[in-house]
């Protein structure tokens, strides 16, 4: 994957989030502030603007693309989502460094760095009913596919599939982090909006890689 692919990933994520913003907000209204979808839409629009239109140098590497997008998301996204998604993208970008052509191993390391950043900032683990419940299984599936010899496309497909399954698995969970945790048992029976948006972002990555392949 080159820088253009990473720009395409951010743009595709923005498209999917925009299309699903109302659903994400409804999910958040059930157990949170009721603004997740629209916050995410605003943040990813800002990220798209930040990496488009000649803002970045033509020779900017993929890592720079992600770090720029992450900073934009932090500046424009309200609530906890901005810092969490911004940290994820910036950590991933930092892990990529100045690499111009990202292979499967490098992307896996970047996704692992993103997960580590989210865990450190949010202090969440799997089972807490957060975005970690989608991101952690996605990274694990990616790494397992890579270890089995899958190519980049296969690894990304595995990650996207696991993210979707992880998000759905949050429905019966009781939230232990964030505003949803205040509801106690009443937080069960609802899909976590952060996990849902994480699945969208990883689905966007799978879309871009599939088109490139």
C-alpha positions, 0 to 999 in steps of 0.5 A: 500500500502506498500513500494514495491507498491510505488517503483512499482508506480515510476517504472510504471510512468517511463515506461509510461513517457518513452513510451510517451516521444516523444509525451510529447516533441512535446506537449512542442515544441508547447508552451514551450521549447520542452524538457518536455518529455525527461526531464521527462524521464531522471528524472524518470529514475533517480528516479527509479535508486535511489530507486532500487538496494539496494540504500534504506534500506529494511525497508524504509517506503513508505514515504522514497521511495517517498522522495528519488524519489523526490530528484532524480527527482530534481537533474536530471530533467531540467526546471520547471518540476524537482522542481515541480515533486520533490516537489510533491513527497517529500511533499507526502512522508513527509505527509506519514511519517514513516507509513509502510502500507498506507491506502486510507485516508493516500494516499489521504492526501499525494496527497493533500500535493503534490498538495499543494506543487506544488501550492506553488512552481508554484503559479498556480491555476486551469485554468492557463494551467499547471499540476495543471489542472490535479492534482487538479481535481484528488485530488478532485475526490480522496477525493470525492470517499473516502468520498463516501466510496470507497476503495483505488482502487476506489479512485485511479481510480477516481483520474486517470480518473479526471487527464486525463479529466483535462489534456484534458480540458487544450486544449482550455485554454490560458496559464497564467503561464510559458513560454507558457504564453508568447504566449498569445492567441496562447497558446490555442488549445494545450494540456498542457504537464505538465498536460499530464505527470501528468495524466500519473503518476496518471495512473501509480498509478492506474495500480499498485493499480489495479494489487495489488488488 
